[in-house]
Amino acid sequence: MPISLEEYEIAQSYMVLKMQQENTTSTEGIEVLENRPFENDAYGKGRYTSKVYRLQSKAPAWLKKIAPAQALVMQEEAWNAYPKCKSGLPCPLDFSLCPHFSKFQLTIESVHRADNGCSENVHGLSKKQLAARQVECIDISSPGKDGWSYLVGRCSVDFSNFKSARTGRGPLLKGWQDSCKPVMTAYKLMTIDAPYWGFGRQLEQAMLAGERALFLESHRHCFAWIDKWYGMTLQQIYELEQQNDSMLDERLAKPTLMIGNELFDGASLDSEGIYSKV
């Protein structure tokens, strides 16, 4: 990412809030169950969140045929102790609706470093794990072209012509990672297990493709929205999170209307996309 390690924490949080809004309607979306501080030996201090994802329309057609709609409602738990984070996605939320999914496991562990992707084994994997690991470098300057990218919210910005008005960063040309300053990398370790005869491999590959598209498109949005989040503080992000949690719950409970360029209740973007509290 062509941003600093400190800026990424703001950029990612802003992106999550905005994409949650764009994917939440009166019938589908994200419901926040918990958002609170946590402290443990593994990660230290951070924020714990529990969210329910009701995005059945984005599931592959073949999966919809073998599972009832309610079985595709998923719950995510996340422990954010930046620059380290971990999230887990059991599927479905209610195993009684689809008990044969009870063994499904998906975890994502993230480590963020101020480098251009050159670090090796940042997750401290064993030799056995390293032998099984598949490494893929995701370049945000190249847009996704598969169906998953359209489903998760495709970012159409052409970064070869993009330049931030507020920071002067960009465009992102071939090899930009080696010359860009500042620069940082999000190292994500995704572990997935769907031990089911007949469709387990297909489910694993679908989840891998979906998460890859989500990583790419969400991080493309992070940079595309730099002139909106640049200069914000963690306290401002926290205030937006509190307002956003309530708004998402309301939107799922009843139909809502889009209101101009308003970001959240009590907070908005001016004509240049800059955050302000009202």
Sequence and secondary structure as in RCSB ss.txt:
>XXXX:A:sequence
MPISLEEYEIAQSYMVLKMQQENTTSTEGIEVLENRPFENDAYGKGRYTSKVYRLQSKAPAWLKKIAPAQALVMQ
EEAWNAYPKCKSGLPCPLDFSLCPHFSKFQLTIESVHRADNGCSENVHGLSKKQLAARQVECIDISSPGKDGWSY
LVGRCSVDFSNFKSARTGRGPLLKGWQDSCKPVMTAYKLMTIDAPYWGFGRQLEQAMLAGERALFLESHRHCFAW
IDKWYGMTLQQIYELEQQNDSMLDERLAKPTLMIGNELFDGASLDSEGIYSKV
>XXXX:A:secstr
  S HHHHHHHHHHHHHHHHHHT  SSSEEEEEEEEEEEETTTEEEEEEEEEEE GGGS HHHHHHS GGGG EE
EEEEEETTEEEEE  S S GGGSGGGTT EEEEEEEEESSSS    TT   HHHHHH       TTS   SHHHH
HH      TTS   TTT      TTGGGT SS  EEEEEEEEE   TTTHHHHHHHHHHHHHHHHHHHHHHHHHT
HHHHTT  HHHHHHHHHHHHHHHHHHHHS     TTEEETTEEE TT  EEE 
